[in-house]
Amino acid sequence: MRTAAARARANIALIKYWGKADKSLNLPATGSISMTLSSLQTTTRVTFDTKFDRDEVSLNSSQAPEGVRQRISRFLSLVRSMAGIDLFGQVDSHNNFPTAAGLASSASGYAALAVSASRAAGLDLSRSDLSQLARQGSGSAPRSLIGGFVELGIWDGRGTQRCSLDQIASTKHWDIRLVIAVCGQHEKKISSGSGMERSRLTSDFYEQWIKTHNRDLDTARQAVKEKDISRLGPVVESSCFKMHAVALSSQPPLLYWNPITVAAMQKVWSLRETGLEGYVTIDAGPQVKVLCEAKNSKAIAEQLEAIPGVEKVFNEQPGSGVELLQ
Ligand code: PMV
């Protein structure tokens, strides 16, 4: 029997990726910049043993749906072929936050799975190899391998198909917050993977999204380094709403928001007019994440909690990268 466990935190993209350059290798069409969170996390244990006659997956102490089991089993097969083993595995994974509702559970999930499964299979992978492996589970997962502010690049067209993964700034660099309003906990109907593929194939805005992306990455990277919220915030909002404009203009349209999402974003904008500086970002789900300085985060969190329908508010600071557990 071989076993290993790992813990990874979710990350939220400040500059989004939406679209794949290669579907089978899950290569992103755009770079992205994220902040790793401090407390929303996935803990995963993987055990390979001769006693299993197929891969078994438990999520939050319940047997995973068959589709999820098969997706994770395909991922374990990648690890098996890298390690040259043929044992089936048992995966036991726990999230301390809502799963598959736009809170980046697949990012923390596949980062924790890449580390625990590769270790349990007897591999000691470099960060770059872990990143390529995690990416094949979920496009945003490599970013959860690292703490603080992280940039995931695109394949540069040379050599093997790899994406760069870099820390732009450490966890301690800037005491900035993402205040997260949970505006609905239902699993999304269209996964981000199928949503972005639909956008690539059908949205008239997709080309423009790709074309303007590097400029947004440059602005955000610089603003993070200079700890300039008034420069970072507008480009974060712009990247978010460009992504959702591409999603909405897909055929059929993709709308990940609900009325509570809209109420929360309007609240953030009206607070900004009164001097409470916060900027909205939203992923492929209804949750609203507000980027703000630590000094404003409590007041913003209180205002979001007061919105009818907001179920919970998290106040997240920059968190650390993946950890291998004993
Ligand atoms: O990790 P994926 O492939 O499910 O894609 C996540 C996409 C967004 O969360 C919407 C944006 C991002 O860059 O995280």
Boltz pocket constraint, residues with backbone or C-beta under 6 A from the ligand:
constraints:
  - pocket:
      binder: B
      contacts: [[A, 11], [A, 12], [A, 13], [A, 15], [A, 16], [A, 17], [A, 18], [A, 32], [A, 106], [A, 107], [A, 138], [A, 139], [A, 140], [A, 141], [A, 192], [A, 193], [A, 282], [A, 283], [A, 284]]
      max_distance: 6.0
